[in-house]
């Protein structure tokens, strides 16, 4: 006998399809939504329905935005000659939270992964090259993750960007603040050594 009402079961299944949400978490979220006032569930449903109607890709950097160009691309106070290349919009959000980057962005919307059928055509690599050629970009900061696909994507972009007269830099990787060196893995340590800088610079 099925003790879960069909409407609740459908919501659990929908939530379970989200990345990182297992059945237990999906069930907990669905029950939480059910226990809250109906107005909150209706507001959530409206917001979800509005996503695809209101949000589009910025034609400049491919960020999710309600306007085209997006607020960052429109900001004349940002350095248009410095472009940070990230994998996804979440990476842009993380960098923006630091307040340390004053340039503009280029979002790839993925990384190279031949096993998953994701090649150069599936990410915004050609658009980056075209942007560098047409605009006065003097530096491209590649901020892909230090995973195998992220490193492969960075290597591919570096090779492609050699065709353009532009400085290419990589996001430095190293020992996290507060971490004891003896607990760092070999890759982290080697990247930290490679990314070392002059203490007097």
BELUR-V941922 format. One record per residue. N is the residue number from 0. RES is the residue in one small letter. PSI is psi as a letter, one per 30 degrees, with the letter a starting at -180 (NA if undefined). BURIAL is I if it has 24 or more other ideal C-beta (glycine too) atoms within 12 Angstrom, else O. Layout:
((N	RES	PSI	BURIAL) (N	RES	PSI	BURIAL))
//
This chain:
((0	x	k	O) (1	x	j	O) (2	x	f	O) (3	x	k	O) (4	x	k	O) (5	x	e	O) (6	x	e	O) (7	x	e	O) (8	x	e	O) (9	x	e	O) (10	x	e	I) (11	x	e	I) (12	x	e	O) (13	x	e	O) (14	x	e	I) (15	x	f	O) (16	x	f	O) (17	x	k	O) (18	x	k	O) (19	x	g	O) (20	x	j	O) (21	x	l	O) (22	x	e	O) (23	x	e	O) (24	x	e	O) (25	x	e	I) (26	x	e	O) (27	x	e	O) (28	x	e	I) (29	x	e	I) (30	x	e	O) (31	x	e	O) (32	x	e	I) (33	x	e	O) (34	x	f	O) (35	x	l	O) (36	x	k	O) (37	x	e	O) (38	x	e	O) (39	x	e	O) (40	x	e	O) (41	x	e	O) (42	x	e	O) (43	x	e	O) (44	x	e	O) (45	x	e	O) (46	x	e	O) (47	x	e	O) (48	x	f	O) (49	x	f	O) (50	x	e	O) (51	x	f	O) (52	x	e	O) (53	x	f	O) (54	x	k	O) (55	x	l	O) (56	x	k	O) (57	x	k	I) (58	x	f	O) (59	x	e	I) (60	x	f	I) (61	x	g	I) (62	x	l	I) (63	x	k	I) (64	x	l	I) (65	x	f	O) (66	x	l	O) (67	x	j	O) (68	x	l	O) (69	x	l	I) (70	x	e	O) (71	x	e	I) (72	x	e	I) (73	x	f	O) (74	x	j	O) (75	x	f	O) (76	x	f	O) (77	x	k	O) (78	x	j	O) (79	x	f	I) (80	x	f	O) (81	x	j	I) (82	x	k	I) (83	x	k	I) (84	x	k	I) (85	x	l	I) (86	x	e	I) (87	x	l	I) (88	x	e	I) (89	x	e	O) (90	x	e	I) (91	x	e	I) (92	x	e	O) (93	x	e	O) (94	x	e	I) (95	x	e	I) (96	x	f	O) (97	x	f	O) (98	x	g	O) (99	x	f	O) (100	x	k	I) (101	x	g	O) (102	x	a	I) (103	x	l	I) (104	x	l	I) (105	x	j	I) (106	x	k	I) (107	x	f	I) (108	x	h	I) (109	x	l	I) (110	x	l	I) (111	x	k	I) (112	x	i	O) (113	x	e	O) (114	x	f	O) (115	x	g	O) (116	x	g	O) (117	x	j	O) (118	x	a	O) (119	x	e	I) (120	x	f	O) (121	x	f	O) (122	x	l	I) (123	x	h	I) (124	x	e	I) (125	x	e	O) (126	x	e	I) (127	x	e	I) (128	x	e	I) (129	x	e	O) (130	x	e	I) (131	x	e	I) (132	x	e	O) (133	x	e	O) (134	x	l	I) (135	x	i	O) (136	x	k	I) (137	x	f	O) (138	x	k	I) (139	x	j	I) (140	x	j	I) (141	x	j	I) (142	x	h	I) (143	x	l	I) (144	x	l	I) (145	x	h	I) (146	x	l	O) (147	x	e	O) (148	x	e	I) (149	x	e	I) (150	x	e	I) (151	x	e	I) (152	x	e	I) (153	x	e	I) (154	x	e	O) (155	x	e	I) (156	x	e	I) (157	x	e	I) (158	x	e	O) (159	x	e	I) (160	x	f	I) (161	x	f	O) (162	x	f	O) (163	x	l	I) (164	x	i	O) (165	x	k	I) (166	x	k	O) (167	x	k	I) (168	x	l	O) (169	x	k	I) (170	x	k	I) (171	x	k	O) (172	x	k	I) (173	x	a	O) (174	x	k	O) (175	x	l	O) (176	x	k	O) (177	x	g	O) (178	x	k	O) (179	x	k	O) (180	x	e	O) (181	x	f	O) (182	x	f	O) (183	x	k	O) (184	x	l	O) (185	x	e	O) (186	x	e	O) (187	x	e	O) (188	x	e	O) (189	x	e	O) (190	x	e	O) (191	x	e	O) (192	x	e	O) (193	x	e	O) (194	x	g	O) (195	x	l	O) (196	x	l	O) (197	x	k	O) (198	x	f	O) (199	x	g	O) (200	x	NA	O))
//
